[in-house]
Amino acid sequence: MNSFKKSFLFAVIKTAAFIFMLLPLGASLWLGRVLGWLGYHFLSKKRRVVYANLKTLFSAQYSPSQLRLMTKDVFINFLQSAVELLSLPKIKRLGFEKFVDLQDKENVDRALALGRGVILLAIHSGSWELASVVGGVTKGRYHVVANDQSKLPQLDKMLNEYRTIAGAHVITAGVATKEIIRAMHANEVVSLVLDQGGKTGLAVPFFGKTASMSTGAIRLALKYGCAVCPVWIERRSNGMHMLRISPAMPMTVTGDMEKDVYINVSNAANHFERLLREHPLEYMWFYKVFKYSNQSRIVIVDDGRVGHLRQSQALAKNLKEVLKKRGKSIEENIVSLKWRGPRAISLFSFYVYFAQYLDFLKREDCLKFFLTESSFNELMKYKADFVVSCGSQAAGVNFILNYNHMAKSIAILTPGLVSKDRFDVIVSPEHDKSWVTGRTRLITTKVSPNLINAAYLKQQSEGLVNHYSHLKASVRVKIGVLLGGNTTGTKFDEAQIHELISQLKEAALHFNADILLTTSRRTPAAIEQIVLKELKGFERCPLCIIANQRNIPEAVGGILGLSDLIIVSGESISMVSESLSSGKRTIVFSPHGQYRDTPRDKYEDFVLKLNDQGYLMVTSVYDMKAKMTQLLNRKITLKKLDDESTIQSGLEPIV
């Protein structure tokens, strides 16, 4: 903020304070409510922060429309409290007792009788500045520790003058510790806040998550024996406030300082949480309360396509690894999109395009016009810290969620009509040729994200062996074969498959190897019949799975885990990706003939680039045995793929 803006803003605040001093307090509060209403409608970023905080607390209890009304009330309450802060001199002159009902003052007197000083512990809830009333009713000096308004030093000076008029002695942040200790030794009263611990605070349980809390008050109490009395102020419907001073907190002391700090800070946070659950709209939700939480929630938006879900899960798996390195615990939720019908899907694409530019369309409850009731309700149950999606339909929902939740957004593949710049990260395999601008990060992978890693392969191999126990006894070299099926622009040629199996059988006999083969759900019936006819009863084929007859979930992962060499049909980007991610030597054949120097489609382009880069070997079925011989005799060495490291390093800046 430049000096002109600072001067202008301070002039506006000073003028507002002058007006509030002239008007009756009731009129000033009415004006505060109007300003709160305006702030809600025009301060979109602050509105989103408040909404996201309330969503974290109450996503399972309240609908988006209810949360929006609550957000508006938070703005209104806060602006009324700001009016009262700027009216403190007038309130002092008229008498605090006309505005504040002070309860349980005797708890301060009892604490002071111990002779070790008292800390009044508050949070930024209600009209907390009116707590300065205590300065007029305690026997000794009353101190307030005030954070510096570094961006507006003139405002800082004005507010400290108001606090002094209200009866408090202001301790500035720079000398706070020394002054507080002196006040405790003098058996005086100091007001401190628990919340907004920031980077240096302690993460303790708060509304089912963890939030950073300040440890200063508790450390002082444990070290110097001063009393800590929680203070709570709440607004009443008649314009009055109720200020309640609780008895001194009993301190847990085990002898382990850090353990004691954690226990007692947690107890204090729990005390205020109980009060806030009854009066959530009193709190100042304008900052990211859970920014320094050690818990994160990942929401995966599932568009119903298995391949897209697997890619999203793979991305989430890598995100978890990055979060774990930062000491985070993670909860993952998968939410399936169920559309009201084909027309709803078409309309959604247009809606989400215009929602990028019109704020009123970005509301979460707009999604209920496109999703079934059950799908919408399931989606609304969670407040995400990270949203992961794959594909254009899921990307649109990702955009709406990350906007409302203030979440980090990760989209895999092209996000349709939503601009890539609306996401924090775009993950795109090389064959998709994606690009981004602005703040968005691009993670370019060699292959499509997938779940394949050493732990996954071990688990899947064990599962497959449990289905087919005879595989345990085999110690031969194993050749894994993954057969896909027809796709747009690609049709399996029966003659090619005959030749493929002929060469596989020759290689198996030559190398004394076993063939482990699985087809896919896309494999044509004619191809399945060829496979069965050629391999059924063949002594070197202990495993031949026809997916359309018996679908074994562990088939692909188990074969990848058990095999020494993988043969895969080139029409399936996902199967090629999984094979390379397994770390196994991979040969890719064209299901319709020979690969040409000029790729006919993106599938061939994908495979040929990986061949040129040395990650796999492409061949026609007629050269299959020769290529297998080269790899099994280790005459050619292929590169190992490591997309996981690429993905994780790309995600680190957003965590």
C-alpha positions as CSV (number, residue, x, y, z in Angstrom):
1,M,0.0,0.0,0.0
2,N,1.5,3.3,-1.1
3,S,1.6,6.4,1.1
4,F,-1.3,8.1,-0.6
5,K,-3.6,5.0,-0.1
6,K,-2.5,4.9,3.6
7,S,-3.3,8.5,4.1
8,F,-6.6,8.3,2.3
9,L,-7.7,5.2,4.3
10,F,-6.7,6.7,7.6
11,A,-8.6,9.9,6.7
12,V,-11.7,7.7,6.0
13,I,-11.4,6.0,9.3
14,K,-10.8,9.2,11.2
15,T,-13.9,10.8,9.5
16,A,-16.0,7.8,10.4
17,A,-14.8,8.0,14.0
18,F,-15.8,11.7,14.1
19,I,-19.3,10.9,12.7
20,F,-19.8,8.0,15.2
21,M,-18.8,10.4,18.1
22,L,-21.5,12.8,17.0
23,L,-24.3,10.3,16.3
24,P,-26.2,8.5,19.1
25,L,-24.6,5.1,19.6
26,G,-27.8,3.4,18.3
27,A,-27.6,5.3,15.0
28,S,-23.9,4.5,14.7
29,L,-24.6,0.8,15.2
30,W,-27.3,1.0,12.5
31,L,-24.8,2.6,10.2
32,G,-22.3,-0.2,11.1
33,R,-24.9,-2.8,10.1
34,V,-25.3,-1.1,6.7
35,L,-21.6,-1.0,6.2
36,G,-21.4,-4.7,7.1
37,W,-24.1,-5.5,4.5
38,L,-22.1,-3.5,1.9
39,G,-18.9,-5.2,2.9
40,Y,-20.4,-8.6,2.5
41,H,-21.5,-7.8,-1.1
42,F,-18.4,-5.9,-2.3
43,L,-15.5,-7.5,-0.4
44,S,-15.5,-10.8,-2.3
45,K,-12.1,-12.0,-1.1
46,K,-13.0,-11.5,2.6
47,R,-16.4,-13.0,2.0
48,R,-14.8,-16.1,0.7
49,V,-12.4,-16.4,3.7
50,V,-15.3,-16.1,6.1
51,Y,-17.5,-18.6,4.1
52,A,-14.6,-21.1,3.9
53,N,-14.0,-20.9,7.7
54,L,-17.7,-21.4,8.4
55,K,-17.7,-24.3,5.9
56,T,-14.9,-25.9,7.8
57,L,-16.9,-25.8,11.0
58,F,-20.4,-26.5,9.8
59,S,-20.3,-28.2,6.4
60,A,-22.2,-31.2,7.8
61,Q,-24.8,-29.0,9.5
62,Y,-25.7,-26.2,7.2
63,S,-26.5,-25.8,3.5
64,P,-24.5,-23.4,1.4
65,S,-27.4,-20.9,1.5
66,Q,-27.4,-21.0,5.3
67,L,-23.7,-20.5,5.4
68,R,-24.0,-17.5,3.2
69,L,-26.5,-15.9,5.6
70,M,-24.2,-16.7,8.4
71,T,-21.3,-15.1,6.5
72,K,-23.4,-11.9,6.1
73,D,-24.1,-11.8,9.8
74,V,-20.4,-12.1,10.6
75,F,-19.8,-9.0,8.5
76,I,-22.6,-7.1,10.2
77,N,-21.4,-8.1,13.7
78,F,-17.8,-7.2,12.9
79,L,-18.7,-3.8,11.6
80,Q,-20.8,-3.1,14.7
81,S,-17.8,-4.0,16.8
82,A,-15.6,-1.7,14.7
83,V,-18.1,1.2,15.3
84,E,-17.9,0.5,19.1
85,L,-14.1,0.6,18.9
86,L,-14.1,3.9,17.2
87,S,-16.7,5.1,19.8
88,L,-14.7,4.1,22.9
89,P,-14.1,7.6,24.2
90,K,-17.9,8.3,24.0
91,I,-18.7,5.0,25.6
92,K,-16.2,5.8,28.4
93,R,-17.8,9.2,28.9
94,L,-21.3,7.9,29.1
95,G,-20.3,5.0,31.4
96,F,-19.5,1.5,30.5
97,E,-22.2,0.1,32.7
98,K,-24.8,1.5,30.3
99,F,-23.4,-0.7,27.5
100,V,-21.8,-3.7,29.2
101,D,-23.2,-6.1,31.8
102,L,-20.1,-7.3,33.7
103,Q,-20.5,-10.7,35.3
104,D,-18.3,-12.6,37.8
105,K,-15.9,-9.8,38.5
106,E,-15.1,-11.5,41.8
107,N,-13.1,-14.1,39.8
108,V,-10.6,-11.3,39.1
109,D,-10.5,-10.3,42.7
110,R,-9.9,-13.8,43.9
111,A,-7.1,-14.2,41.3
112,L,-5.5,-10.9,42.4
113,A,-5.6,-12.0,46.0
114,L,-3.0,-14.7,45.2
115,G,-0.5,-11.9,44.5
116,R,1.0,-13.2,41.3
117,G,-0.8,-11.1,38.7
118,V,-3.7,-12.0,36.4
119,I,-3.9,-12.6,32.7
120,L,-7.3,-12.1,31.2
121,L,-7.3,-14.4,28.2
122,A,-9.6,-13.6,25.3
123,I,-10.1,-14.3,21.6
124,H,-11.1,-12.1,18.7
125,S,-14.8,-12.6,19.3
126,G,-17.6,-10.1,19.9
127,S,-16.7,-6.5,20.7
128,W,-13.5,-7.6,22.3
129,E,-12.1,-4.1,22.6
130,L,-15.0,-3.3,25.0
131,A,-13.2,-5.7,27.4
132,S,-11.2,-2.5,28.3
133,V,-14.1,-1.9,30.8
134,V,-12.2,-4.1,33.1
135,G,-9.6,-1.3,33.4
136,G,-12.2,0.7,35.3
137,V,-13.2,-2.0,37.8
138,T,-9.9,-3.7,38.8
139,K,-8.0,-2.5,41.8
140,G,-4.6,-2.1,40.0
141,R,-3.4,-1.1,36.6
142,Y,-4.9,-2.9,33.6
143,H,-2.8,-3.5,30.6
144,V,-3.7,-4.3,27.0
145,V,-1.1,-5.9,24.6
146,A,-1.8,-4.4,21.2
147,N,-0.6,-5.7,17.9
148,D,1.0,-3.1,15.7
149,Q,-1.0,-1.9,12.7
150,S,2.2,-1.8,10.6
151,K,0.4,-0.8,7.4
152,L,-1.3,2.1,9.1
153,P,0.9,3.5,12.0
154,Q,-1.4,6.6,12.3
155,L,-4.4,4.3,13.0
156,D,-2.2,2.4,15.5
157,K,-1.6,5.6,17.4
158,M,-5.3,6.6,17.3
159,L,-6.5,3.2,18.6
160,N,-3.9,3.2,21.4
161,E,-5.2,6.6,22.5
162,Y,-8.7,5.3,22.6
163,R,-7.7,2.3,24.6
164,T,-5.9,4.6,27.1
165,I,-9.0,6.8,27.4
166,A,-11.0,3.6,28.1
167,G,-8.8,2.9,31.1
168,A,-6.1,0.6,29.9
169,H,-2.4,0.9,29.7
170,V,-1.1,-0.1,26.3
171,I,1.8,-2.5,26.0
172,T,3.3,-2.4,22.5
173,A,4.4,-5.7,20.9
174,G,8.1,-4.9,20.8
175,V,8.5,-4.8,24.6
176,A,5.5,-7.0,25.5
177,T,7.2,-9.9,27.3
178,K,9.3,-7.6,29.5
179,E,6.4,-5.4,30.4
180,I,4.0,-8.3,31.1
181,I,6.5,-10.0,33.4
182,R,6.9,-6.7,35.3
183,A,3.1,-6.4,35.5
184,M,2.8,-9.9,36.9
185,H,5.4,-9.2,39.6
186,A,3.4,-6.0,40.5
187,N,0.2,-8.1,40.8
188,E,-1.5,-6.3,37.9
189,V,-3.9,-7.3,35.2
190,V,-2.9,-7.9,31.6
191,S,-5.2,-8.8,28.7
192,L,-3.9,-11.3,26.1
193,V,-5.5,-13.1,23.2
194,L,-5.2,-16.9,22.6
195,D,-6.0,-17.1,18.9
196,Q,-4.1,-16.1,15.7
197,G,-0.9,-17.8,16.8
198,G,0.4,-17.7,13.2
199,K,3.7,-19.4,12.2
200,T,5.1,-19.3,15.7
201,G,1.9,-20.6,17.4
202,L,1.0,-24.1,18.6
203,A,-1.4,-26.3,16.6
204,V,-4.0,-27.6,18.9
205,P,-7.5,-29.2,18.4
206,F,-10.1,-26.6,17.4
207,F,-13.5,-27.4,15.8
208,G,-12.4,-30.9,14.8
209,K,-9.2,-29.7,13.1
210,T,-6.1,-28.0,14.5
211,A,-5.5,-24.3,14.5
212,S,-2.5,-22.2,15.6
213,M,-2.9,-20.7,19.0
214,S,-0.6,-18.3,20.9
215,T,1.2,-19.9,23.8
216,G,2.4,-16.7,25.6
217,A,-0.3,-16.6,28.3
218,I,0.1,-20.3,29.3
219,R,3.9,-20.1,29.3
220,L,3.8,-17.1,31.6
221,A,1.3,-18.9,33.9
222,L,3.4,-22.1,34.1
223,K,6.7,-20.2,34.7
224,Y,5.5,-17.4,37.0
225,G,2.4,-18.8,38.6
226,C,0.1,-16.0,37.5
227,A,-3.6,-16.7,37.1
228,V,-5.2,-17.0,33.7
229,C,-8.9,-16.1,33.6
230,P,-10.8,-16.6,30.3
231,V,-12.9,-13.6,29.3
232,W,-15.9,-13.8,27.0
233,I,-18.0,-10.9,25.6
234,E,-21.2,-11.4,23.6
235,R,-23.7,-9.0,22.0
236,R,-27.2,-9.0,23.3
237,S,-30.3,-8.2,21.2
238,N,-31.0,-5.0,23.2
239,G,-27.7,-3.4,22.2
240,M,-26.0,-4.3,25.4
241,H,-23.1,-6.7,25.9
242,M,-22.5,-9.4,28.4
243,L,-18.9,-9.6,29.6
244,R,-18.2,-12.7,31.7
245,I,-14.9,-13.4,33.5
246,S,-14.4,-17.1,34.2
247,P,-12.5,-18.5,37.2
248,A,-8.7,-18.9,36.9
249,M,-7.9,-22.0,34.7
250,P,-6.5,-24.9,36.6
251,M,-3.1,-25.6,35.2
252,T,-1.9,-29.1,34.4
253,V,1.8,-29.4,35.5
254,T,3.7,-32.6,34.8
255,G,7.2,-31.2,34.8
256,D,7.5,-31.5,31.0
257,M,7.2,-27.8,29.9
258,E,6.3,-28.4,26.3
259,K,3.8,-31.1,27.2
260,D,2.2,-28.8,29.8
261,V,2.0,-26.0,27.3
262,Y,0.2,-28.2,24.8
263,I,-2.3,-29.6,27.3
264,N,-3.2,-26.2,28.8
265,V,-3.4,-24.4,25.5
266,S,-5.6,-27.2,24.2
267,N,-7.8,-26.8,27.3
268,A,-8.1,-23.0,26.7
269,A,-8.9,-23.5,23.0
270,N,-11.6,-26.1,24.0
271,H,-13.1,-23.6,26.5
272,F,-13.5,-21.0,23.7
273,E,-14.7,-23.5,21.2
274,R,-17.6,-24.4,23.4
275,L,-18.6,-20.8,23.6
276,L,-18.2,-20.3,19.9
277,R,-20.4,-23.2,19.0
278,E,-23.2,-21.4,20.7
279,H,-22.3,-18.0,19.2
280,P,-20.3,-18.7,16.0
281,L,-21.2,-15.4,14.4
282,E,-19.4,-13.4,17.1
283,Y,-16.0,-14.4,15.9
284,M,-13.7,-12.5,13.5
285,W,-13.5,-15.2,10.8
286,F,-11.7,-12.8,8.4
287,Y,-8.4,-14.5,8.6
288,K,-7.5,-18.1,7.6
289,V,-8.0,-19.7,11.0
290,F,-6.8,-23.1,9.9
291,K,-3.9,-21.9,7.7
292,Y,-1.3,-23.5,10.0
293,S,-3.3,-26.6,10.8
294,N,-1.4,-29.9,10.7
295,Q,-4.5,-31.5,9.1
296,S,-5.5,-31.5,5.5
297,R,-8.5,-32.8,3.6
298,I,-8.2,-33.9,-0.1
299,V,-11.5,-34.1,-2.0
300,I,-11.4,-36.0,-5.3
301,V,-14.1,-35.2,-7.8
302,D,-15.0,-38.4,-9.6
303,D,-16.7,-37.9,-13.0
304,G,-17.6,-41.7,-13.2
305,R,-14.8,-42.6,-15.6
306,V,-12.6,-45.2,-14.0
307,G,-9.5,-44.1,-15.8
308,H,-10.0,-40.5,-14.6
309,L,-10.6,-41.6,-11.0
310,R,-7.4,-43.7,-11.1
311,Q,-5.4,-40.7,-12.3
312,S,-6.9,-38.5,-9.6
313,Q,-6.2,-41.1,-6.9
314,A,-2.6,-41.4,-8.2
315,L,-2.2,-37.6,-7.9
316,A,-3.7,-37.6,-4.5
317,K,-1.3,-40.3,-3.4
318,N,1.7,-38.1,-4.4
319,L,0.1,-35.1,-2.7
320,K,-0.2,-37.1,0.5
321,E,3.5,-37.9,0.4
322,V,4.3,-34.2,0.1
323,L,1.9,-33.3,2.9
324,K,3.3,-36.1,5.2
325,K,6.8,-34.6,4.7
326,R,5.4,-31.4,6.1
327,G,4.0,-33.2,9.2
328,K,0.4,-33.1,8.0
329,S,-2.2,-35.8,8.6
330,I,-4.5,-36.3,5.6
331,E,-8.1,-37.3,5.1
332,E,-9.2,-38.2,1.6
333,N,-12.8,-38.2,0.3
334,I,-14.0,-39.3,-3.1
335,V,-17.2,-37.6,-4.3
336,S,-19.0,-39.1,-7.3
337,L,-20.8,-36.7,-9.7
338,K,-24.3,-37.9,-10.7
339,W,-25.9,-35.6,-13.2
340,R,-29.6,-34.9,-13.6
341,G,-29.4,-36.0,-17.2
342,P,-27.5,-35.4,-20.5
343,R,-29.0,-31.9,-20.8
344,A,-27.7,-31.0,-17.4
345,I,-24.2,-32.0,-18.4
346,S,-24.4,-29.8,-21.5
347,L,-25.8,-26.8,-19.6
348,F,-23.1,-27.2,-16.9
349,S,-20.4,-26.6,-19.4
350,F,-21.9,-23.2,-20.4
351,Y,-22.7,-22.4,-16.8
352,V,-19.2,-22.9,-15.5
353,Y,-17.7,-20.9,-18.4
354,F,-19.8,-17.8,-17.4
355,A,-19.2,-18.5,-13.7
356,Q,-15.6,-17.6,-14.2
357,Y,-16.6,-14.0,-14.8
358,L,-19.7,-13.6,-12.7
359,D,-19.4,-13.9,-8.9
360,F,-23.0,-14.7,-8.2
361,L,-22.7,-17.8,-10.4
362,K,-19.8,-19.1,-8.3
363,R,-22.0,-20.1,-5.4
364,E,-21.8,-23.7,-4.4
365,D,-25.6,-24.1,-4.3
366,C,-25.7,-23.4,-8.1
367,L,-24.4,-27.0,-8.5
368,K,-27.7,-28.4,-7.2
369,F,-29.4,-27.5,-10.6
370,F,-27.1,-29.9,-12.4
371,L,-26.4,-32.7,-9.9
372,T,-28.8,-35.2,-8.4
373,E,-29.9,-34.3,-4.8
374,S,-27.9,-37.2,-3.3
375,S,-24.7,-36.2,-5.3
376,F,-25.1,-32.6,-4.4
377,N,-25.6,-33.3,-0.7
378,E,-22.5,-35.6,-0.6
379,L,-20.4,-33.0,-2.3
380,M,-21.5,-30.4,0.3
381,K,-20.5,-32.5,3.3
382,Y,-16.8,-31.7,3.0
383,K,-14.7,-28.6,3.2
384,A,-11.6,-29.2,1.1
385,D,-8.1,-28.0,1.5
386,F,-7.1,-29.5,-1.8
387,V,-9.4,-30.4,-4.7
388,V,-8.2,-33.0,-7.3
389,S,-10.0,-33.7,-10.6
390,C,-9.4,-35.3,-13.9
391,G,-11.3,-34.4,-17.1
392,S,-13.4,-31.4,-18.1
393,Q,-16.7,-32.1,-16.2
394,A,-14.9,-32.7,-12.9
395,A,-12.7,-29.7,-13.5
396,G,-15.8,-27.4,-13.6
397,V,-16.9,-28.7,-10.2
398,N,-13.3,-28.4,-9.0
399,F,-13.3,-24.7,-9.9
400,I,-16.5,-24.0,-8.0
401,L,-15.3,-25.9,-4.9
402,N,-11.8,-24.3,-4.8
403,Y,-13.3,-20.8,-5.2
404,N,-15.7,-21.3,-2.3
405,H,-13.4,-23.3,0.0
406,M,-10.3,-21.2,-0.6
407,A,-8.7,-24.5,-1.5
408,K,-5.7,-25.4,-3.6
409,S,-6.9,-26.9,-6.9
410,I,-5.2,-29.5,-9.1
411,A,-6.7,-30.5,-12.4
412,I,-5.4,-33.3,-14.6
413,L,-5.7,-33.0,-18.4
414,T,-7.4,-30.1,-20.1
415,P,-10.1,-28.5,-17.9
416,G,-12.6,-27.9,-20.8
417,L,-14.2,-24.4,-20.9
418,V,-12.6,-23.4,-17.6
419,S,-9.4,-21.4,-18.0
420,K,-6.3,-23.2,-16.8
421,D,-5.4,-20.1,-14.9
422,R,-8.3,-20.8,-12.5
423,F,-6.3,-23.7,-11.0
424,D,-3.2,-23.8,-8.9
425,V,-1.7,-26.8,-10.7
426,I,-2.4,-28.4,-14.1
427,V,-1.0,-31.9,-14.5
428,S,-0.5,-32.9,-18.1
429,P,1.2,-35.8,-19.8
430,E,3.6,-34.8,-22.6
431,H,1.3,-36.2,-25.2
432,D,-1.4,-33.6,-24.3
433,K,0.9,-30.6,-25.1
434,S,-0.6,-28.4,-22.4
435,W,0.5,-24.9,-21.4
436,V,-0.4,-22.4,-18.7
437,T,0.0,-18.7,-17.8
438,G,-0.1,-16.6,-14.7
439,R,0.1,-18.2,-11.2
440,T,-0.8,-21.7,-12.4
441,R,1.9,-24.3,-12.2
442,L,2.3,-26.9,-15.0
443,I,3.5,-30.4,-14.1
444,T,4.4,-32.2,-17.2
445,T,4.7,-36.0,-16.9
446,K,6.0,-38.6,-19.3
447,V,2.9,-40.8,-18.9
448,S,-0.6,-40.6,-17.4
449,P,-0.6,-40.5,-13.5
450,N,-1.4,-43.9,-12.1
451,L,-1.3,-45.9,-8.8
452,I,1.6,-48.1,-9.7
453,N,4.5,-48.2,-7.3
454,A,6.5,-50.9,-5.4
455,A,4.0,-51.2,-2.6
456,Y,1.0,-51.4,-5.0
457,L,2.7,-54.0,-7.1
458,K,3.5,-56.1,-4.0
459,Q,-0.1,-55.9,-2.8
460,Q,-1.5,-56.7,-6.2
461,S,0.9,-59.6,-6.8
462,E,-0.1,-61.2,-3.5
463,G,-3.7,-60.8,-4.4
464,L,-3.3,-62.4,-7.8
465,V,-1.3,-65.3,-6.3
466,N,-4.2,-65.8,-3.8
467,H,-6.5,-66.3,-6.7
468,Y,-4.1,-68.6,-8.6
469,S,-2.0,-70.4,-6.0
470,H,-0.2,-72.4,-8.6
471,L,1.8,-69.3,-9.6
472,K,3.7,-69.6,-6.3
473,A,5.6,-72.6,-7.5
474,S,6.8,-71.1,-10.7
475,V,10.4,-69.7,-10.7
476,R,10.7,-69.3,-14.5
477,V,11.1,-65.9,-16.2
478,K,7.7,-64.4,-16.7
479,I,6.4,-62.5,-19.7
480,G,3.4,-60.4,-18.9
481,V,1.0,-59.6,-21.7
482,L,-1.7,-56.8,-21.5
483,L,-4.1,-56.9,-24.3
484,G,-6.5,-53.9,-24.8
485,G,-9.2,-53.5,-27.3
486,N,-10.8,-51.4,-30.0
487,T,-10.8,-47.6,-29.6
488,T,-11.7,-44.7,-31.8
489,G,-9.5,-45.0,-34.8
490,T,-7.9,-48.3,-33.7
491,K,-9.3,-51.8,-34.5
492,F,-7.5,-54.9,-33.5
493,D,-6.5,-57.1,-36.4
494,E,-7.0,-60.8,-36.0
495,A,-4.0,-61.7,-38.1
496,Q,-1.8,-59.5,-36.0
497,I,-3.0,-61.2,-32.8
498,H,-2.4,-64.7,-34.3
499,E,1.2,-63.7,-35.2
500,L,1.7,-62.1,-31.7
501,I,0.7,-65.2,-29.9
502,S,2.8,-67.4,-32.2
503,Q,5.9,-65.4,-31.4
504,L,5.1,-65.3,-27.7
505,K,4.9,-69.1,-27.7
506,E,8.2,-69.4,-29.5
507,A,9.9,-67.0,-27.1
508,A,8.4,-68.8,-24.0
509,L,9.7,-72.1,-25.2
510,H,13.1,-70.7,-26.2
511,F,13.7,-68.9,-22.8
512,N,11.8,-71.5,-20.7
513,A,9.5,-68.7,-19.7
514,D,5.9,-68.4,-18.5
515,I,3.3,-66.2,-20.2
516,L,0.9,-64.3,-17.9
517,L,-1.8,-62.7,-20.0
518,T,-4.9,-60.7,-19.4
519,T,-7.4,-59.1,-21.8
520,S,-9.5,-56.0,-21.0
521,R,-13.2,-55.3,-21.0
522,R,-12.6,-53.6,-24.5
523,T,-11.1,-56.7,-26.1
524,P,-13.3,-57.9,-29.0
525,A,-14.9,-61.4,-28.7
526,A,-13.1,-62.6,-31.8
527,I,-9.7,-61.7,-30.3
528,E,-10.7,-63.4,-27.0
529,Q,-11.5,-66.6,-28.9
530,I,-8.0,-66.5,-30.6
531,V,-6.3,-66.1,-27.3
532,L,-8.2,-69.0,-25.7
533,K,-7.7,-71.3,-28.7
534,E,-4.0,-70.6,-28.9
535,L,-3.1,-70.5,-25.2
536,K,-5.5,-72.8,-23.4
537,G,-3.6,-75.9,-22.5
538,F,-0.2,-74.4,-23.6
539,E,2.3,-75.6,-21.0
540,R,4.1,-72.2,-20.8
541,C,0.9,-70.2,-20.1
542,P,-0.1,-70.7,-16.4
543,L,-2.3,-67.6,-16.4
544,C,-4.8,-66.5,-19.1
545,I,-7.5,-64.1,-17.9
546,I,-10.4,-63.2,-20.2
547,A,-11.7,-60.0,-18.4
548,N,-15.2,-60.3,-19.9
549,Q,-15.6,-63.8,-18.5
550,R,-13.9,-63.3,-15.2
551,N,-12.7,-59.9,-14.1
552,I,-9.9,-60.2,-11.5
553,P,-9.3,-56.8,-9.9
554,E,-5.6,-57.6,-9.3
555,A,-5.0,-58.9,-12.9
556,V,-3.1,-56.0,-14.3
557,G,-1.2,-55.0,-11.1
558,G,-0.4,-58.6,-10.3
559,I,0.9,-59.4,-13.7
560,L,3.0,-56.2,-13.7
561,G,4.4,-57.2,-10.3
562,L,5.2,-60.8,-11.1
563,S,6.6,-60.3,-14.6
564,D,10.2,-59.7,-15.8
565,L,9.1,-58.3,-19.2
566,I,5.8,-56.7,-20.3
567,I,4.2,-56.8,-23.7
568,V,1.4,-54.3,-24.1
569,S,-0.9,-53.2,-26.9
570,G,-0.3,-49.6,-27.9
571,E,-3.8,-48.3,-28.2
572,S,-4.1,-47.9,-24.4
573,I,-2.2,-44.9,-22.9
574,S,-3.2,-46.0,-19.4
575,M,-1.8,-49.6,-19.8
576,V,1.4,-48.3,-21.4
577,S,1.7,-45.8,-18.5
578,E,1.1,-48.4,-15.9
579,S,3.7,-50.7,-17.4
580,L,6.4,-48.1,-17.5
581,S,5.5,-46.9,-14.0
582,S,6.1,-50.5,-12.8
583,G,9.8,-50.2,-13.7
584,K,9.5,-53.3,-15.9
585,R,11.1,-53.6,-19.4
586,T,8.2,-52.8,-21.8
587,I,7.6,-53.6,-25.4
588,V,4.7,-52.0,-27.1
589,F,3.2,-53.4,-30.3
590,S,0.7,-51.9,-32.8
591,P,-2.6,-53.8,-32.7
592,H,-3.3,-53.0,-36.4
593,G,0.2,-53.3,-38.0
594,Q,3.5,-51.5,-38.1
595,Y,4.2,-48.2,-36.4
596,R,5.0,-45.5,-39.0
597,D,7.5,-42.6,-38.8
598,T,4.6,-40.2,-39.0
599,P,2.1,-40.9,-36.2
600,R,-1.5,-41.5,-37.2
601,D,-3.0,-40.3,-33.9
602,K,-2.1,-39.2,-30.4
603,Y,-1.7,-42.8,-29.2
604,E,1.0,-43.5,-31.7
605,D,2.6,-40.2,-31.0
606,F,2.7,-41.0,-27.3
607,V,4.3,-44.4,-27.8
608,L,6.8,-43.3,-30.4
609,K,8.1,-40.4,-28.3
610,L,8.7,-42.7,-25.3
611,N,10.5,-45.1,-27.7
612,D,12.7,-42.2,-29.0
613,Q,13.4,-41.2,-25.4
614,G,14.5,-44.7,-24.5
615,Y,11.8,-45.6,-22.0
616,L,10.2,-48.5,-24.0
617,M,10.6,-50.4,-27.3
618,V,8.1,-50.4,-30.1
619,T,7.7,-53.1,-32.6
620,S,5.4,-54.9,-35.0
621,V,4.2,-58.3,-34.0
622,Y,6.4,-59.9,-36.6
623,D,9.6,-58.7,-34.8
624,M,8.3,-59.4,-31.4
625,K,10.5,-62.4,-30.6
626,A,13.6,-60.6,-31.8
627,K,12.9,-57.6,-29.5
628,M,12.1,-59.8,-26.6
629,T,15.5,-61.6,-27.1
630,Q,17.3,-58.2,-27.1
631,L,15.7,-57.2,-23.8
632,L,15.9,-60.6,-22.0
633,N,19.5,-61.0,-23.0
634,R,20.0,-57.4,-21.8
635,K,21.6,-56.3,-25.1
636,I,19.5,-53.1,-24.8
637,T,18.9,-51.2,-21.6
638,L,15.8,-49.0,-21.2
639,K,15.5,-46.0,-19.0
640,K,13.5,-46.1,-15.7
641,L,10.5,-43.7,-15.5
642,D,10.2,-41.5,-12.4
643,D,7.1,-39.4,-12.8
644,E,6.4,-39.6,-9.0
645,S,9.4,-37.4,-8.2
646,T,8.3,-34.9,-11.0
647,I,4.8,-34.7,-9.6
648,Q,5.9,-34.4,-5.9
649,S,8.4,-31.7,-6.6
650,G,5.8,-29.8,-8.7
651,L,3.3,-30.0,-5.8
652,E,5.6,-28.8,-3.1
653,P,5.2,-25.0,-3.7
654,I,1.4,-25.2,-3.2
655,V,1.5,-27.2,0.1
